[in-house]
């Protein structure tokens, strides 16, 4: 807002390949119950996060990629925001849904978003405590595998490669320390997609992976993150999704 009102500066923005998501540990209570993973997904109003907190620059997404990636599939539909359904599923799950849940985060993330997620989950009937830790410990916990990893965590992911393999394989393949699901079908599809150069076959594999993520919900994709630059009004430059700054693509116009 300050840059927009400046006589000398302007805002340059771009939607990046970085995707924010909520990680739900399918191997730990209470999210080993699919009803409670569904309830968490229904409880989160992605558009409210983007428009109410992030200024409308970011974009809600229903898959763990962005349109900047090879492997993005148009038409994938995640569970929509529906607080009524979320509450009903929490009630159906009974005492398990009332277990205290830890939401892991670190200082480098926007804590306004983390707090909003906590509140949305609380409105659905969950009891959520934010677990703030330093980034080194956050990384250690996130890479501990499903048995030792956190119940739930907020994160953003970018591979800077603009290819689905750099996102989906580390986050979802059962062999990855980042994964919190042992879904062998997802693992087989990811392995098939990385051993062929046939783009149609790869896209078909990734379409199936996106569908399985919607069904099983080991992660809930939230939004494609935007990056904002403050620039002198004379600078001529278009930011790119990979967040690189190439000086040879910049020029100056008085």
Steps between C-alpha positions, in 0.01 A plus 500: 500500500788736574666424166176556311467846649861594425586748227832324437429130547269225373406141579612220270335167579487149357341170597789266574535121483497494883191336652387531863346191654384335820665168575282239676673193641294201385697268732427687824185563698269676440574538129532127444120535477407609145189676634715740698731569207190578297368719781827698507484550123136613510576739789762709318374795299785544252349808338468669840871436561594649164267798497467573870864461604727492195354794311357306208832445323520126568269242337309211661592158354364148537812310399854499630631680191452833326426577133871581471581128540499224244253259657236760586161361397209735437175397664629324812247581771584465867252505786333843508465716809195368686497563872176306544651183352815549706302524823290195408809287435660612827182406685485164323861419597410538868760523781791460261420839346540667839861390542736801516679549168838669449551728198873527428635825356815713489565877514571538127136421415222758513358439846182689413421211263591237759282667763210526255527126426500430874183706539326336202576154637379606844170616349456149359552345844873421511722598792816635336815626666763682292846345547751772411862391461819617331547413135771241563276303736204548266702342216607212722142425602364535148756249369444243774262282299140417587571311822693782669378805307255763627125443513443805285724769352487811284752530220573642157686303233694593189749293302606785264479239224142559382445126467259292705767245593685758710189555712292184504780243536657641818166585661304185413725207411512245786881486476537873574572624852270798427200276429238428765309236309586144395275499192668247271272583207622860506858373522456278192352786297778740601765241413341441161485873427869553575629216282341613173533801269155444354317817605152356448582200720650723768196728501271201532703376799486841667126531436451176692731618781301822539180296522645273769613803702146640485366162611750418777605853609854449631538868416251781437626742232410858595629765260753586234723759664565839344824691537496879516785730405531869570655674200581848375238607249767526229592131523365288215489136610254211523561263797489126424342207690841350587581809711827565313627851438684523165656843457527451123120493484470840669510843341456860607257747351493863612 
